[in-house]
Amino acid sequence: MLQSIDARTGQPYGEPWPESTPAQIDAAVAQAATAADAFAATSAAERAALLRALADAVQAARAELVPLADRETGLGLPRLEGELDRTTFQLRGFADVLEAGGAHPFLDEDTVAGAPPAGRPRMTRVRIPLGPVAMFSASNFPFAFSVLGGDTASALAAGCPVVVKAHPAHPGLSRQVAAIASKVVAAQGLPEGVFRFVEGGSIEVGVHLVQAPAIAAAAFTGSFKGGVALAKIAGERPRPIPFYGELGSINPLVALPAALEKDSASLAQSLAGSICLGSGQFCTSPGVIVVWKDAGGDAFVADLAAKLQALAPHAMLTGGIRGAFDRGIAAWRGHGQLTVLVDDAEASAAGTPRPFLAEVQAGDFIADHRLHEEVFGSAALVVRVGSADEVVALLKAIGGTLTATLWGVPAGVELPDEGTLGIVRAATQVAGRVLFSGVPTGVAVTAAQHHGGPYPSTTAPFTTSVGYAAMERFLRPLALQDAPGWLVAREGVPV
């Protein structure tokens, strides 16, 4: 059974309702499959109109949706107002991309007479939609990574019907947004299978959806364990499908001595806020802070600890997430090589989670794989290093990560020293996004964005789940050889 829970009190409200049955999931997928050919053949203008209408409808329902989201998540009205704006912004942004021709790149090469390899037939390269997409909503962004979030927007922009699997952390909100989406699809004169909705908290619901034969791809944002399990299922189907999973990340931040010499106090304040933002429930939350073993580093770490100690994160999204956070902190607390810097265990046990910060030496961190695992919440490890080589070794030990932040890299046009170059090189090898200022909690929706990263941060490091390139996940390249004129004239729009 599904049930809305008041995030602040932990108490249920409203009546519970059953999760989707296998028959209901099959029916939703069948409707999506029936709609797939017609939706793929829609024009970019038609899909842009759908996305704009969805954005307008969500915007119009703001007064009902935001308080409901706040009650189920406890994220606060200002945060949720901004997240709703982000959601409508990206829906409209994909519409802009469609109208500019982004969904239908078209390369047409004329026949060249003569024998190969110089001679060739006429070749036309286009991209076509994959078909129905299973979209798994995330817990931590009830609008932007949920029912009408970036995965749904990018799949619809590509011309793929979507079967959304709601997240049980905000079931009432998900139902309301799904109802809005279905009404918009109908009002646009599109088949109802363009947008379908299933729900449930059990593992079986997600597994059944991924295994449905007509599903052509799946998009997932969530835990490493859940994502890896679903990716395995997607790969073991009789007809395997691509699985685009964002699985979590520890997002190392390297504070070079030059950065701390300039504005250590301000950087400590900014970093503390980033660690606690959303109670640490961001996939880009900085979990490893790399600081040199020198006087400037000592002062910065002390200041960071003081700033963190003064912050009070709000309640976490679900009991399960809070339990995992508590277990992760307990493991760190009992680790023999860590020095605890911030830990209010008694207050945390009695109410909302308190920030946690501990320090470890680079060699001990590198040698212990357990310290490379994400603790999802307002917690971080300070790793003290003595050289650029140690930073490089640390980044390589961490492996795939969504982001890496490098403070203090020289901003001029001249190449920095070899040690700094090595750090930059290592960061670009392990991260999907490298920042040279600011903090990683904040992912701009733009054409140049890449929100992905090498495994284990994602299952598909060549793709992004944020930004307009996200649409490319659901479009398959197709070469047409000596195609008839009527087909070439469609310039990539499927028949």
C-alpha positions in Angstrom: 0.0 0.0 0.0 1.0 3.6 -0.7 0.5 6.3 1.9 1.3 10.0 2.1 3.4 10.8 5.1 3.9 14.2 6.8 7.7 14.6 6.5 7.9 16.8 9.6 5.8 14.6 12.0 6.3 11.2 10.4 2.6 10.6 10.6 0.4 9.3 7.8 -2.4 11.4 6.4 -5.2 10.7 4.0 -6.3 7.2 3.0 -3.8 4.6 1.7 -4.1 3.1 -1.8 -2.7 0.1 -3.5 0.3 0.1 -5.8 0.0 -0.7 -9.5 -0.6 -4.4 -10.2 1.3 -6.3 -12.9 -1.8 -6.1 -15.1 -2.0 -2.4 -14.7 1.7 -2.0 -15.5 1.3 -4.2 -18.6 -1.7 -2.1 -19.7 0.2 1.2 -19.3 3.2 -0.2 -21.3 0.8 -1.5 -24.0 -0.8 2.0 -24.3 2.7 3.5 -24.6 3.6 1.0 -27.3 0.4 1.6 -29.2 1.1 5.4 -29.2 4.8 5.1 -30.1 4.7 5.2 -33.9 2.2 8.1 -34.0 4.1 10.1 -31.4 7.5 9.4 -33.1 6.0 10.8 -36.3 4.9 14.1 -34.7 6.7 17.2 -35.8 9.1 19.1 -33.6 6.5 21.9 -33.4 3.9 19.5 -32.1 6.1 18.2 -29.3 7.3 21.7 -28.4 3.6 22.6 -28.0 3.1 19.7 -25.7 6.1 20.6 -23.5 5.0 24.2 -23.3 1.5 23.2 -22.3 2.9 20.9 -19.6 5.0 23.8 -18.2 2.0 26.1 -18.3 -0.2 23.5 -16.5 2.3 22.9 -13.7 2.8 26.6 -13.3 -1.0 27.2 -13.1 -1.2 24.5 -10.3 1.6 26.0 -8.3 -0.6 27.0 -5.4 -1.8 23.4 -4.9 1.4 21.5 -5.8 4.0 23.3 -3.7 2.3 23.0 -0.3 1.6 19.3 -1.1 5.2 18.8 -2.0 6.3 20.5 1.2 4.1 18.3 3.4 5.4 15.1 1.8 9.1 16.1 1.7 9.7 18.8 4.3 12.0 20.6 1.9 10.5 24.0 2.5 8.4 26.3 0.4 11.3 28.5 -1.0 13.3 25.5 -2.1 10.2 23.9 -3.7 9.1 27.1 -5.4 12.5 27.3 -7.0 12.4 23.7 -8.0 9.0 24.1 -9.7 10.5 27.0 -11.6 13.4 24.8 -12.7 11.0 22.1 -13.9 8.9 24.5 -16.0 12.1 26.1 -17.3 13.6 22.8 -18.6 10.3 21.8 -20.2 10.2 25.1 -22.1 13.9 24.8 -22.8 13.5 21.4 -24.5 10.7 23.1 -26.5 13.1 25.7 -27.7 15.6 23.1 -28.7 13.0 21.3 -30.7 12.0 24.4 -32.5 15.7 25.0 -33.4 15.9 21.6 -35.0 17.7 19.8 -32.2 15.7 16.6 -32.4 16.2 16.0 -36.1 19.8 16.5 -37.1 20.0 15.6 -40.8 23.1 14.7 -42.8 22.6 14.0 -46.5 25.5 13.0 -48.7 25.0 12.7 -52.5 26.0 9.8 -54.6 29.6 9.7 -55.8 30.1 7.9 -59.0 32.9 5.3 -59.4 34.2 2.3 -57.6 34.5 2.2 -53.8 36.0 3.4 -51.7 35.8 6.8 -53.5 32.5 6.0 -55.1 29.5 5.6 -52.8 25.7 5.5 -52.8 23.6 8.3 -51.5 23.8 8.2 -47.6 21.4 10.0 -45.3 21.9 10.0 -41.6 19.1 10.8 -39.2 18.0 9.9 -35.6 14.8 8.2 -34.7 13.1 7.7 -31.3 13.8 4.5 -29.4 10.2 3.9 -28.3 8.5 3.7 -24.8 10.8 4.8 -22.0 10.4 3.7 -18.4 11.2 6.7 -16.1 12.0 6.2 -12.4 11.3 9.3 -10.3 13.8 10.3 -7.7 13.1 11.0 -4.0 15.2 14.1 -3.5 13.7 16.4 -6.2 9.9 16.0 -6.2 9.5 18.2 -9.2 12.8 18.4 -11.2 13.7 14.7 -11.1 10.2 13.3 -10.7 7.0 12.9 -12.8 7.6 15.8 -15.2 11.4 16.2 -14.5 14.3 16.2 -16.9 14.1 12.5 -17.9 10.4 12.8 -18.9 10.9 16.1 -20.6 13.9 14.8 -22.7 12.1 11.6 -23.6 9.0 13.4 -24.8 11.1 15.9 -26.7 12.8 12.9 -28.5 9.4 11.6 -29.5 9.3 8.7 -27.0 6.2 7.9 -24.9 7.0 7.7 -21.2 5.8 5.3 -18.5 6.6 7.1 -15.2 7.2 5.1 -12.1 6.4 7.4 -9.2 8.6 7.5 -6.1 6.8 6.5 -2.9 8.5 9.3 -0.9 6.0 11.8 -2.4 3.1 9.7 -3.7 0.3 12.2 -3.4 2.2 14.9 -5.3 3.2 12.4 -8.0 -0.5 11.4 -8.5 -1.5 15.1 -8.8 1.3 15.9 -11.3 0.5 12.8 -13.3 -3.2 13.8 -13.5 -2.2 17.2 -14.8 0.1 15.6 -17.5 -2.6 13.2 -18.7 -5.0 16.1 -19.1 -2.5 18.1 -21.1 -1.7 15.1 -23.4 -5.5 14.7 -24.1 -5.9 18.5 -24.7 -3.1 18.4 -27.3 -5.0 15.7 -29.2 -2.3 13.1 -28.6 -2.9 9.4 -27.7 -3.2 8.8 -24.0 -0.2 6.3 -24.2 2.2 9.2 -24.7 2.2 9.6 -20.9 1.4 6.8 -18.6 1.9 6.5 -14.8 2.5 3.6 -12.5 3.2 3.6 -8.7 4.4 1.4 -5.9 7.0 1.1 -3.2 7.8 -2.6 -3.8 10.8 -3.8 -5.8 8.5 -5.8 -8.0 6.8 -2.8 -9.5 10.1 -1.5 -10.9 11.3 -4.9 -12.0 8.1 -5.6 -13.9 8.3 -2.3 -15.7 11.9 -2.8 -16.8 11.1 -6.3 -18.0 8.0 -5.3 -20.0 9.0 -6.3 -23.6 7.8 -3.1 -25.2 9.9 -0.8 -23.0 12.8 0.4 -25.1 14.9 2.2 -22.5 14.9 3.1 -18.9 16.1 6.2 -17.0 16.8 6.1 -13.3 18.0 8.4 -10.5 18.5 6.8 -7.1 20.6 4.5 -5.0 23.7 2.6 -6.3 22.2 -0.7 -5.1 18.8 -0.2 -6.7 20.3 1.2 -9.9 22.8 -1.6 -10.4 20.1 -4.2 -9.8 17.8 -2.7 -12.4 20.6 -2.2 -14.9 21.4 -6.0 -14.6 17.7 -6.8 -15.2 17.7 -4.5 -18.3 20.8 -6.2 -19.6 19.5 -9.7 -19.1 16.1 -9.3 -20.9 15.6 -11.4 -24.0 16.1 -8.1 -25.9 18.4 -6.0 -23.7 17.7 -2.3 -23.4 19.8 0.7 -22.5 19.6 1.7 -18.8 20.6 5.2 -18.0 21.2 5.2 -14.3 22.5 8.0 -12.0 23.7 6.1 -8.9 25.3 8.6 -6.5 28.6 10.2 -6.0 31.0 11.6 -3.4 32.0 14.7 -5.4 35.5 15.5 -4.1 36.5 19.1 -3.6 40.2 20.0 -3.7 41.1 23.3 -1.9 44.6 24.2 -3.2 46.6 26.4 -0.8 46.4 29.4 -3.1 42.6 29.5 -2.8 42.7 29.4 1.0 45.2 32.2 1.2 42.7 34.5 -0.5 39.4 34.0 1.2 39.4 31.0 3.6 36.5 32.1 5.8 34.1 32.8 2.9 35.0 29.5 1.3 34.4 27.6 4.5 31.0 29.3 4.8 30.0 28.4 1.3 31.2 24.8 1.6 29.3 24.3 4.9 26.2 25.5 3.3 26.7 23.2 0.3 27.2 20.1 2.6 24.0 20.8 4.4 21.9 22.0 1.5 18.7 20.0 1.3 20.0 18.1 4.4 22.7 16.8 2.2 20.3 15.0 -0.1 21.8 16.2 -3.4 23.6 13.8 -5.7 26.3 16.5 -6.1 26.8 17.2 -2.4 30.5 17.5 -1.6 31.5 14.4 0.4 35.3 14.5 0.4 37.2 17.7 1.1 40.9 17.6 0.2 43.1 20.0 2.2 46.8 20.4 2.4 48.6 19.7 5.7 49.8 23.2 6.5 48.8 26.1 8.7 46.3 27.5 6.1 44.7 24.1 5.8 44.4 23.8 9.6 42.7 27.1 9.9 40.3 26.3 7.0 39.3 22.9 8.5 38.7 24.5 11.9 36.6 27.2 10.3 34.6 24.7 8.3 33.9 22.7 11.4 32.7 25.7 13.2 30.4 26.7 10.4 29.0 23.2 10.1 28.4 23.0 13.8 26.2 26.1 13.6 23.9 24.7 10.9 20.7 22.7 11.5 19.7 20.5 8.5 16.0 19.8 8.2 14.4 16.3 8.4 15.4 13.8 5.7 13.0 12.7 3.0 12.2 9.2 4.2 12.8 6.9 7.1 14.9 4.7 4.9 17.2 7.5 3.8 17.6 8.6 7.4 18.4 5.1 8.5 21.1 4.8 5.8 22.5 8.1 6.9 22.7 7.0 10.5 24.3 3.7 9.6 26.9 5.5 7.5 27.7 8.0 10.2 28.0 5.2 12.8 30.5 3.4 10.6 32.6 6.6 10.2 32.3 7.3 13.9 33.7 3.9 14.8 36.5 4.0 12.1 39.9 3.8 13.8 41.7 6.1 11.3 39.1 9.0 11.4 39.3 12.0 13.8 35.8 13.3 14.4 35.5 17.1 14.1 31.7 17.7 14.1 29.3 15.2 15.6 26.3 15.8 17.8 25.1 12.2 18.1 22.7 12.8 21.0 20.9 15.6 19.3 20.8 13.8 16.0 19.3 10.7 17.7 16.6 12.8 19.3 15.4 14.7 16.2 16.6 15.9 12.8 20.0 14.9 11.6 23.0 16.9 12.7 26.0 17.6 10.4 29.0 15.2 10.6 32.6 16.0 9.7 35.7 13.9 10.2 39.3 14.0 9.2 41.6 11.3 7.8 45.1 11.2 6.3 45.4 10.7 2.5 47.1 7.3 2.8 44.5 5.9 5.1 41.7 7.1 2.9 43.2 5.8 -0.3 43.8 2.4 1.3 40.3 1.8 2.6 37.6 1.4 0.0 34.9 1.8 2.6 35.7 5.4 2.9 35.1 5.9 -0.8 31.4 5.1 -0.5 28.8 7.8 -0.4 27.0 8.7 2.9 23.9 10.4 1.6 23.2 13.3 3.9 24.9 16.3 5.7 28.3 14.6 6.1 31.8 14.8 4.7 35.3 13.7 5.2 38.3 16.0 5.2 41.3 14.3 3.7 44.7 15.9 4.4 47.3 15.6 1.8 51.0 16.6 1.5 51.5 16.8 -2.2 49.9 17.1 -5.6 50.8 13.4 -6.2 48.7 12.4 -3.2 45.7 14.4 -4.6 46.1 12.5 -7.9 46.3 9.2 -6.2 43.2 10.1 -4.1 41.1 11.1 -7.1 42.0 7.9 -8.9 41.1 5.8 -5.8 37.7 7.5 -5.7 37.0 6.6 -9.3 33.9 7.7 -11.1 32.1 10.8 -9.7 29.5 13.2 -11.0 31.6 16.2 -10.1 35.1 17.3 -8.9 35.7 20.8 -7.7 39.2 22.4 -7.9 39.7 25.6 -5.9 42.8 27.7 -6.6 43.8 26.6 -10.1 45.4 29.7 -11.7 42.9 31.5 -14.0 45.3 33.0 -16.5 46.2 31.7 -19.9 49.6 30.4 -18.9 49.9 26.7 -18.0 50.2 26.1 -14.2 52.9 24.0 -12.6 53.1 20.3 -13.4 51.6 19.3 -10.0 48.5 21.4 -10.6 48.3 20.1 -14.2 48.3 16.6 -12.9 45.4 17.3 -10.5 43.4 18.9 -13.3 44.1 15.9 -15.5 43.1 13.4 -12.9 39.9 15.4 -12.1 38.8 15.3 -15.8 39.5 11.6 -16.0 37.2 10.7 -13.0 34.4 13.3 -13.1 31.6 14.2 -15.5 31.8 17.9 -14.5 34.8 19.7 -13.2 34.3 23.0 -11.3 37.0 25.6 -10.9 34.9 27.9 -8.6 31.8 27.7 -6.5 30.3 24.5 -5.1 28.9 21.5 -6.9 25.3 21.6 -5.5 23.7 23.3 -8.4 23.4 21.8 -11.9 22.5 24.4 -14.6 20.1 23.3 -17.3 21.9 24.2 -20.4 23.2 22.8 -23.7 26.8 22.5 -22.4 25.9 20.7 -19.2 27.0 17.1 -18.5 25.4 15.5 -15.5 26.9 12.1 -15.6 30.2 10.5 -14.9 32.3 7.3 -15.0 31.0 4.2 -13.2 30.0 3.9 -10.3 28.4 7.4 -10.5 26.4 6.4 -13.6 25.8 3.3 -15.7 26.2 5.3 -19.0 29.0 7.9 -18.6 28.7 9.1 -22.2 25.2 10.5 -21.5 23.7 13.2 -19.3 20.5 13.4 -17.4 20.5 17.2 -17.1 20.7 19.7 -20.0 19.5 19.5 -23.5 21.9 16.7 -24.6 19.8 14.4 -22.4 17.5 14.0 -25.4 20.2 12.1 -27.2 19.8 9.1 -24.9 16.4 8.3 -26.5 17.3 8.9 -30.2 19.0 6.1 -32.2 21.2 7.0 -35.2 19.9 5.6 -38.5 21.5 5.6 -42.0 19.3 5.6 -45.0 21.0 4.4 -48.2 19.5 5.5 -51.6 16.3 6.5 -49.8 13.3 7.5 -51.9 12.8 11.3 -52.3 9.7 11.4 -50.2 11.6 9.9 -47.2 14.6 12.1 -47.6 12.2 15.1 -47.7 11.0 14.4 -44.2 14.6 15.4 -43.0 14.7 12.9 -40.2 11.1 12.9 -39.0 10.0 9.3 -38.8 7.1 8.1 -40.9 
